[in-house]
Amino acid sequence: MNKKFKIKTGDRVIIICGKDKGKTGNVTSVIKSNDRVIVEGINIVKRHRKATQESPGKIEEKEASIHISNVAHVDPENGKATRVRYEIKDGVKRRLSVISGSLIDK
């Protein structure tokens, strides 16, 4: 069964719950198999890398995935969380904000 999400790579989203609640960022990737997204600058975790002969040990920071239910689109006009509706005009399907009706697609 194919999963369909309204959130796509490159969308501007806001975090609606969790430790990063209220922060916004762009979606880097969508992991459909686990219903998760990776948002740049959000949910930063530290990974400890053991030293090897080629490189010294270090602590890396990277973005971890966040469940897709914890993010929402950002309304382009007022910057608040919004849902998405679809409109077909002249044979072109477009995504619109429910709050303001403004276009979400670039």
Rosetta constraint file for C-alpha pairs under 8 A:
AtomPair CA 3 CA 32 HARMONIC 6.79 0.50
AtomPair CA 6 CA 84 HARMONIC 7.23 0.50
AtomPair CA 7 CA 11 HARMONIC 6.63 0.50
AtomPair CA 7 CA 73 HARMONIC 7.44 0.50
AtomPair CA 8 CA 27 HARMONIC 7.12 0.50
AtomPair CA 8 CA 29 HARMONIC 7.75 0.50
AtomPair CA 8 CA 30 HARMONIC 6.77 0.50
AtomPair CA 9 CA 26 HARMONIC 7.77 0.50
AtomPair CA 9 CA 27 HARMONIC 5.12 0.50
AtomPair CA 9 CA 28 HARMONIC 5.67 0.50
AtomPair CA 9 CA 29 HARMONIC 5.33 0.50
AtomPair CA 9 CA 30 HARMONIC 6.38 0.50
AtomPair CA 10 CA 26 HARMONIC 5.57 0.50
AtomPair CA 10 CA 27 HARMONIC 5.04 0.50
AtomPair CA 10 CA 28 HARMONIC 6.27 0.50
AtomPair CA 10 CA 29 HARMONIC 7.96 0.50
AtomPair CA 11 CA 26 HARMONIC 5.50 0.50
AtomPair CA 11 CA 27 HARMONIC 5.51 0.50
AtomPair CA 11 CA 73 HARMONIC 7.32 0.50
AtomPair CA 12 CA 24 HARMONIC 7.05 0.50
AtomPair CA 12 CA 25 HARMONIC 5.69 0.50
AtomPair CA 12 CA 26 HARMONIC 4.53 0.50
AtomPair CA 12 CA 27 HARMONIC 6.53 0.50
AtomPair CA 12 CA 73 HARMONIC 6.17 0.50
AtomPair CA 12 CA 74 HARMONIC 5.92 0.50
AtomPair CA 13 CA 24 HARMONIC 5.62 0.50
AtomPair CA 13 CA 25 HARMONIC 5.71 0.50
AtomPair CA 13 CA 26 HARMONIC 6.15 0.50
AtomPair CA 13 CA 27 HARMONIC 7.05 0.50
AtomPair CA 13 CA 71 HARMONIC 6.18 0.50
AtomPair CA 13 CA 72 HARMONIC 5.37 0.50
AtomPair CA 13 CA 73 HARMONIC 4.41 0.50
AtomPair CA 13 CA 74 HARMONIC 5.14 0.50
AtomPair CA 13 CA 81 HARMONIC 7.79 0.50
AtomPair CA 14 CA 21 HARMONIC 7.75 0.50
AtomPair CA 14 CA 22 HARMONIC 6.16 0.50
AtomPair CA 14 CA 23 HARMONIC 5.72 0.50
AtomPair CA 14 CA 24 HARMONIC 4.30 0.50
AtomPair CA 14 CA 25 HARMONIC 6.64 0.50
AtomPair CA 14 CA 71 HARMONIC 5.62 0.50
AtomPair CA 14 CA 72 HARMONIC 5.45 0.50
AtomPair CA 14 CA 73 HARMONIC 6.22 0.50
AtomPair CA 14 CA 74 HARMONIC 5.95 0.50
AtomPair CA 14 CA 80 HARMONIC 7.87 0.50
AtomPair CA 14 CA 81 HARMONIC 6.40 0.50
AtomPair CA 15 CA 20 HARMONIC 6.43 0.50
AtomPair CA 15 CA 21 HARMONIC 4.94 0.50
AtomPair CA 15 CA 22 HARMONIC 5.41 0.50
AtomPair CA 15 CA 23 HARMONIC 5.68 0.50
AtomPair CA 15 CA 24 HARMONIC 6.35 0.50
AtomPair CA 15 CA 70 HARMONIC 5.98 0.50
AtomPair CA 15 CA 71 HARMONIC 4.61 0.50
AtomPair CA 15 CA 72 HARMONIC 6.60 0.50
AtomPair CA 16 CA 21 HARMONIC 5.22 0.50
AtomPair CA 16 CA 22 HARMONIC 6.18 0.50
AtomPair CA 16 CA 70 HARMONIC 5.48 0.50
AtomPair CA 16 CA 71 HARMONIC 5.59 0.50
AtomPair CA 16 CA 72 HARMONIC 6.82 0.50
AtomPair CA 16 CA 81 HARMONIC 7.89 0.50
AtomPair CA 17 CA 21 HARMONIC 4.80 0.50
AtomPair CA 17 CA 22 HARMONIC 7.74 0.50
AtomPair CA 17 CA 70 HARMONIC 5.73 0.50
AtomPair CA 17 CA 71 HARMONIC 7.78 0.50
AtomPair CA 18 CA 70 HARMONIC 7.65 0.50
AtomPair CA 19 CA 43 HARMONIC 7.80 0.50
AtomPair CA 20 CA 42 HARMONIC 6.66 0.50
AtomPair CA 20 CA 43 HARMONIC 6.74 0.50
AtomPair CA 23 CA 42 HARMONIC 7.54 0.50
AtomPair CA 24 CA 42 HARMONIC 7.98 0.50
AtomPair CA 24 CA 74 HARMONIC 7.99 0.50
AtomPair CA 25 CA 39 HARMONIC 5.91 0.50
AtomPair CA 25 CA 40 HARMONIC 5.77 0.50
AtomPair CA 25 CA 41 HARMONIC 6.73 0.50
AtomPair CA 25 CA 42 HARMONIC 7.20 0.50
AtomPair CA 26 CA 39 HARMONIC 5.58 0.50
AtomPair CA 26 CA 40 HARMONIC 5.85 0.50
AtomPair CA 27 CA 37 HARMONIC 6.80 0.50
AtomPair CA 27 CA 38 HARMONIC 5.87 0.50
AtomPair CA 27 CA 39 HARMONIC 4.41 0.50
AtomPair CA 27 CA 40 HARMONIC 6.44 0.50
AtomPair CA 28 CA 37 HARMONIC 7.55 0.50
AtomPair CA 28 CA 38 HARMONIC 5.47 0.50
AtomPair CA 28 CA 39 HARMONIC 5.44 0.50
AtomPair CA 28 CA 40 HARMONIC 6.15 0.50
AtomPair CA 29 CA 37 HARMONIC 5.82 0.50
AtomPair CA 29 CA 38 HARMONIC 5.34 0.50
AtomPair CA 29 CA 39 HARMONIC 7.38 0.50
AtomPair CA 30 CA 35 HARMONIC 7.81 0.50
AtomPair CA 30 CA 36 HARMONIC 6.18 0.50
AtomPair CA 30 CA 37 HARMONIC 4.47 0.50
AtomPair CA 30 CA 38 HARMONIC 6.49 0.50
AtomPair CA 31 CA 35 HARMONIC 6.00 0.50
AtomPair CA 31 CA 36 HARMONIC 5.13 0.50
AtomPair CA 31 CA 37 HARMONIC 5.76 0.50
AtomPair CA 31 CA 38 HARMONIC 8.00 0.50
AtomPair CA 32 CA 36 HARMONIC 6.56 0.50
AtomPair CA 35 CA 67 HARMONIC 6.08 0.50
AtomPair CA 35 CA 68 HARMONIC 5.77 0.50
AtomPair CA 36 CA 65 HARMONIC 5.94 0.50
AtomPair CA 36 CA 66 HARMONIC 5.42 0.50
AtomPair CA 36 CA 67 HARMONIC 4.32 0.50
AtomPair CA 36 CA 68 HARMONIC 4.91 0.50
AtomPair CA 37 CA 65 HARMONIC 5.36 0.50
AtomPair CA 37 CA 66 HARMONIC 5.49 0.50
AtomPair CA 37 CA 67 HARMONIC 6.28 0.50
AtomPair CA 37 CA 68 HARMONIC 5.85 0.50
AtomPair CA 38 CA 42 HARMONIC 7.88 0.50
AtomPair CA 38 CA 63 HARMONIC 6.77 0.50
AtomPair CA 38 CA 64 HARMONIC 6.39 0.50
AtomPair CA 38 CA 65 HARMONIC 4.54 0.50
AtomPair CA 38 CA 66 HARMONIC 6.22 0.50
AtomPair CA 39 CA 43 HARMONIC 7.87 0.50
AtomPair CA 39 CA 63 HARMONIC 7.15 0.50
AtomPair CA 39 CA 65 HARMONIC 7.33 0.50
AtomPair CA 39 CA 66 HARMONIC 7.78 0.50
AtomPair CA 40 CA 63 HARMONIC 6.62 0.50
AtomPair CA 41 CA 63 HARMONIC 6.54 0.50
AtomPair CA 42 CA 63 HARMONIC 6.19 0.50
AtomPair CA 42 CA 64 HARMONIC 7.73 0.50
AtomPair CA 43 CA 63 HARMONIC 5.56 0.50
AtomPair CA 43 CA 64 HARMONIC 5.59 0.50
AtomPair CA 43 CA 65 HARMONIC 7.19 0.50
AtomPair CA 43 CA 66 HARMONIC 7.21 0.50
AtomPair CA 44 CA 61 HARMONIC 6.32 0.50
AtomPair CA 44 CA 62 HARMONIC 5.41 0.50
AtomPair CA 44 CA 63 HARMONIC 4.55 0.50
AtomPair CA 44 CA 64 HARMONIC 6.13 0.50
AtomPair CA 45 CA 61 HARMONIC 5.59 0.50
AtomPair CA 45 CA 62 HARMONIC 5.65 0.50
AtomPair CA 45 CA 63 HARMONIC 6.22 0.50
AtomPair CA 45 CA 64 HARMONIC 6.37 0.50
AtomPair CA 46 CA 59 HARMONIC 6.34 0.50
AtomPair CA 46 CA 60 HARMONIC 5.51 0.50
AtomPair CA 46 CA 61 HARMONIC 4.52 0.50
AtomPair CA 46 CA 62 HARMONIC 6.58 0.50
AtomPair CA 47 CA 59 HARMONIC 5.62 0.50
AtomPair CA 47 CA 60 HARMONIC 5.09 0.50
AtomPair CA 47 CA 61 HARMONIC 6.29 0.50
AtomPair CA 47 CA 62 HARMONIC 7.76 0.50
AtomPair CA 48 CA 57 HARMONIC 7.60 0.50
AtomPair CA 48 CA 58 HARMONIC 6.12 0.50
AtomPair CA 48 CA 59 HARMONIC 4.55 0.50
AtomPair CA 48 CA 60 HARMONIC 6.35 0.50
AtomPair CA 49 CA 57 HARMONIC 5.38 0.50
AtomPair CA 49 CA 58 HARMONIC 5.34 0.50
AtomPair CA 49 CA 59 HARMONIC 6.03 0.50
AtomPair CA 49 CA 60 HARMONIC 7.29 0.50
AtomPair CA 50 CA 56 HARMONIC 7.47 0.50
AtomPair CA 50 CA 57 HARMONIC 4.76 0.50
AtomPair CA 50 CA 58 HARMONIC 7.02 0.50
AtomPair CA 51 CA 55 HARMONIC 6.03 0.50
AtomPair CA 51 CA 56 HARMONIC 4.49 0.50
AtomPair CA 51 CA 57 HARMONIC 3.77 0.50
AtomPair CA 51 CA 58 HARMONIC 7.38 0.50
AtomPair CA 52 CA 56 HARMONIC 6.10 0.50
AtomPair CA 52 CA 57 HARMONIC 7.13 0.50
AtomPair CA 66 CA 70 HARMONIC 7.05 0.50
AtomPair CA 67 CA 71 HARMONIC 7.51 0.50
AtomPair CA 72 CA 81 HARMONIC 5.64 0.50
AtomPair CA 72 CA 82 HARMONIC 6.35 0.50
AtomPair CA 72 CA 83 HARMONIC 6.95 0.50
AtomPair CA 73 CA 81 HARMONIC 5.65 0.50
AtomPair CA 73 CA 82 HARMONIC 5.52 0.50
AtomPair CA 73 CA 83 HARMONIC 6.52 0.50
AtomPair CA 73 CA 84 HARMONIC 7.52 0.50
AtomPair CA 74 CA 79 HARMONIC 5.42 0.50
AtomPair CA 74 CA 80 HARMONIC 5.46 0.50
AtomPair CA 74 CA 81 HARMONIC 4.85 0.50
AtomPair CA 74 CA 82 HARMONIC 5.97 0.50
AtomPair CA 75 CA 79 HARMONIC 4.96 0.50
AtomPair CA 75 CA 80 HARMONIC 5.42 0.50
AtomPair CA 75 CA 81 HARMONIC 6.10 0.50
AtomPair CA 75 CA 82 HARMONIC 5.78 0.50
AtomPair CA 75 CA 97 HARMONIC 6.18 0.50
AtomPair CA 75 CA 99 HARMONIC 7.39 0.50
AtomPair CA 75 CA 100 HARMONIC 7.35 0.50
AtomPair CA 75 CA 102 HARMONIC 7.70 0.50
AtomPair CA 75 CA 104 HARMONIC 7.61 0.50
AtomPair CA 76 CA 102 HARMONIC 6.95 0.50
AtomPair CA 76 CA 103 HARMONIC 7.77 0.50
AtomPair CA 76 CA 104 HARMONIC 6.97 0.50
AtomPair CA 77 CA 100 HARMONIC 7.17 0.50
AtomPair CA 77 CA 102 HARMONIC 7.33 0.50
AtomPair CA 82 CA 97 HARMONIC 6.27 0.50
AtomPair CA 82 CA 98 HARMONIC 6.31 0.50
AtomPair CA 82 CA 99 HARMONIC 6.23 0.50
AtomPair CA 83 CA 97 HARMONIC 6.17 0.50
AtomPair CA 83 CA 98 HARMONIC 5.56 0.50
AtomPair CA 83 CA 99 HARMONIC 7.56 0.50
AtomPair CA 84 CA 95 HARMONIC 6.31 0.50
AtomPair CA 84 CA 96 HARMONIC 5.67 0.50
AtomPair CA 84 CA 97 HARMONIC 5.05 0.50
AtomPair CA 84 CA 98 HARMONIC 5.63 0.50
AtomPair CA 85 CA 95 HARMONIC 5.83 0.50
AtomPair CA 85 CA 96 HARMONIC 5.31 0.50
AtomPair CA 85 CA 97 HARMONIC 6.36 0.50
AtomPair CA 85 CA 98 HARMONIC 6.08 0.50
AtomPair CA 86 CA 93 HARMONIC 6.68 0.50
AtomPair CA 86 CA 94 HARMONIC 5.66 0.50
AtomPair CA 86 CA 95 HARMONIC 4.79 0.50
AtomPair CA 86 CA 96 HARMONIC 6.02 0.50
AtomPair CA 87 CA 93 HARMONIC 5.71 0.50
AtomPair CA 87 CA 94 HARMONIC 5.34 0.50
AtomPair CA 87 CA 95 HARMONIC 6.56 0.50
AtomPair CA 87 CA 96 HARMONIC 7.21 0.50
AtomPair CA 88 CA 92 HARMONIC 5.36 0.50
AtomPair CA 88 CA 93 HARMONIC 4.37 0.50
AtomPair CA 88 CA 94 HARMONIC 6.23 0.50
AtomPair CA 89 CA 93 HARMONIC 6.58 0.50
AtomPair CA 89 CA 94 HARMONIC 7.68 0.50
AtomPair CA 94 CA 103 HARMONIC 7.37 0.50
AtomPair CA 94 CA 104 HARMONIC 7.95 0.50
AtomPair CA 94 CA 105 HARMONIC 6.82 0.50
AtomPair CA 95 CA 103 HARMONIC 6.19 0.50
AtomPair CA 95 CA 104 HARMONIC 5.59 0.50
AtomPair CA 95 CA 105 HARMONIC 6.04 0.50
AtomPair CA 96 CA 101 HARMONIC 5.49 0.50
AtomPair CA 96 CA 102 HARMONIC 5.53 0.50
AtomPair CA 96 CA 103 HARMONIC 4.65 0.50
AtomPair CA 96 CA 104 HARMONIC 5.40 0.50
AtomPair CA 96 CA 105 HARMONIC 7.72 0.50
AtomPair CA 97 CA 101 HARMONIC 4.76 0.50
AtomPair CA 97 CA 102 HARMONIC 5.43 0.50
AtomPair CA 97 CA 103 HARMONIC 6.45 0.50
AtomPair CA 97 CA 104 HARMONIC 6.42 0.50
